[in-house]
């Protein structure tokens, strides 16, 4: 067996292992809460709660919205995992 095939086999086994133990996502907000918050339909999903925190931070810290870099990072991380 070549080293490349063995590495591919290891990655495949580990990815299947972690997929089995991945936590199920729960919707943080209801559809009515998302509509009331003004979240666009394409953004309605599992990251809507994180997006709402980010938008609230930007609104509260205007014009220094750079203070919300942690919330923005959390939202982008959530979107990449979704």
C-alpha beads as a LAMMPS data file, in Angstrom:
LAMMPS data file: protein, C-alpha beads

82 atoms
81 bonds

1 atom types
1 bond types

-500.0 500.0 xlo xhi
-500.0 500.0 ylo yhi
-500.0 500.0 zlo zhi

Masses

1 110.0

Atoms # bond

1 1 1 0.000 0.000 0.000
2 1 1 1.225 3.461 -0.774
3 1 1 1.511 6.150 1.861
4 1 1 -0.952 8.398 0.021
5 1 1 -3.651 5.719 -0.006
6 1 1 -3.099 4.983 3.673
7 1 1 -3.411 8.713 4.516
8 1 1 -6.596 8.955 2.457
9 1 1 -7.995 5.920 4.270
10 1 1 -7.186 7.461 7.651
11 1 1 -8.870 10.755 6.731
12 1 1 -11.947 8.949 5.466
13 1 1 -12.291 6.921 8.671
14 1 1 -11.807 9.994 10.897
15 1 1 -14.278 12.115 8.931
16 1 1 -16.925 9.383 9.194
17 1 1 -16.211 9.036 12.918
18 1 1 -16.704 12.756 13.581
19 1 1 -19.760 12.899 11.338
20 1 1 -21.490 10.284 13.503
21 1 1 -20.911 12.290 16.687
22 1 1 -21.760 15.712 15.284
23 1 1 -24.305 17.597 17.337
24 1 1 -27.640 18.294 15.743
25 1 1 -28.437 21.954 15.219
26 1 1 -31.450 23.541 16.844
27 1 1 -33.136 26.611 15.400
28 1 1 -32.392 29.441 17.865
29 1 1 -35.268 31.643 16.712
30 1 1 -38.739 31.000 15.395
31 1 1 -39.774 32.194 11.931
32 1 1 -41.920 34.926 13.495
33 1 1 -38.979 36.237 15.532
34 1 1 -36.786 36.274 12.417
35 1 1 -39.409 38.202 10.434
36 1 1 -39.855 40.669 13.316
37 1 1 -36.082 41.228 13.492
38 1 1 -35.974 42.005 9.777
39 1 1 -33.691 39.140 8.836
40 1 1 -33.875 38.513 5.074
41 1 1 -35.235 35.113 3.972
42 1 1 -31.872 33.972 2.555
43 1 1 -30.262 34.508 5.981
44 1 1 -32.940 32.648 7.938
45 1 1 -31.357 29.515 9.282
46 1 1 -29.332 28.145 12.146
47 1 1 -27.088 31.239 12.235
48 1 1 -29.945 33.737 12.569
49 1 1 -29.390 34.158 16.309
50 1 1 -25.707 34.905 15.805
51 1 1 -26.557 37.339 12.993
52 1 1 -29.028 39.105 15.275
53 1 1 -26.331 39.501 17.972
54 1 1 -23.938 40.910 15.380
55 1 1 -26.481 43.397 14.007
56 1 1 -27.416 44.498 17.531
57 1 1 -23.753 45.077 18.365
58 1 1 -23.239 47.125 15.191
59 1 1 -26.333 49.204 15.984
60 1 1 -25.280 49.820 19.606
61 1 1 -21.657 50.681 18.757
62 1 1 -22.281 52.929 15.769
63 1 1 -20.039 54.560 14.386
64 1 1 -17.347 52.333 15.981
65 1 1 -18.685 49.081 14.567
66 1 1 -15.152 47.657 14.599
67 1 1 -15.803 46.891 18.270
68 1 1 -18.015 44.033 17.029
69 1 1 -15.232 42.020 15.401
70 1 1 -15.826 39.049 17.734
71 1 1 -19.514 38.889 16.851
72 1 1 -18.679 39.123 13.153
73 1 1 -16.160 36.295 13.498
74 1 1 -18.752 34.144 15.297
75 1 1 -21.280 34.767 12.531
76 1 1 -18.835 33.972 9.710
77 1 1 -17.712 30.835 11.554
78 1 1 -21.333 29.738 11.949
79 1 1 -22.002 30.328 8.246
80 1 1 -18.950 28.316 7.216
81 1 1 -20.046 25.359 9.362
82 1 1 -23.605 25.491 8.061

Bonds

1 1 1 2
2 1 2 3
3 1 3 4
4 1 4 5
5 1 5 6
6 1 6 7
7 1 7 8
8 1 8 9
9 1 9 10
10 1 10 11
11 1 11 12
12 1 12 13
13 1 13 14
14 1 14 15
15 1 15 16
16 1 16 17
17 1 17 18
18 1 18 19
19 1 19 20
20 1 20 21
21 1 21 22
22 1 22 23
23 1 23 24
24 1 24 25
25 1 25 26
26 1 26 27
27 1 27 28
28 1 28 29
29 1 29 30
30 1 30 31
31 1 31 32
32 1 32 33
33 1 33 34
34 1 34 35
35 1 35 36
36 1 36 37
37 1 37 38
38 1 38 39
39 1 39 40
40 1 40 41
41 1 41 42
42 1 42 43
43 1 43 44
44 1 44 45
45 1 45 46
46 1 46 47
47 1 47 48
48 1 48 49
49 1 49 50
50 1 50 51
51 1 51 52
52 1 52 53
53 1 53 54
54 1 54 55
55 1 55 56
56 1 56 57
57 1 57 58
58 1 58 59
59 1 59 60
60 1 60 61
61 1 61 62
62 1 62 63
63 1 63 64
64 1 64 65
65 1 65 66
66 1 66 67
67 1 67 68
68 1 68 69
69 1 69 70
70 1 70 71
71 1 71 72
72 1 72 73
73 1 73 74
74 1 74 75
75 1 75 76
76 1 76 77
77 1 77 78
78 1 78 79
79 1 79 80
80 1 80 81
81 1 81 82
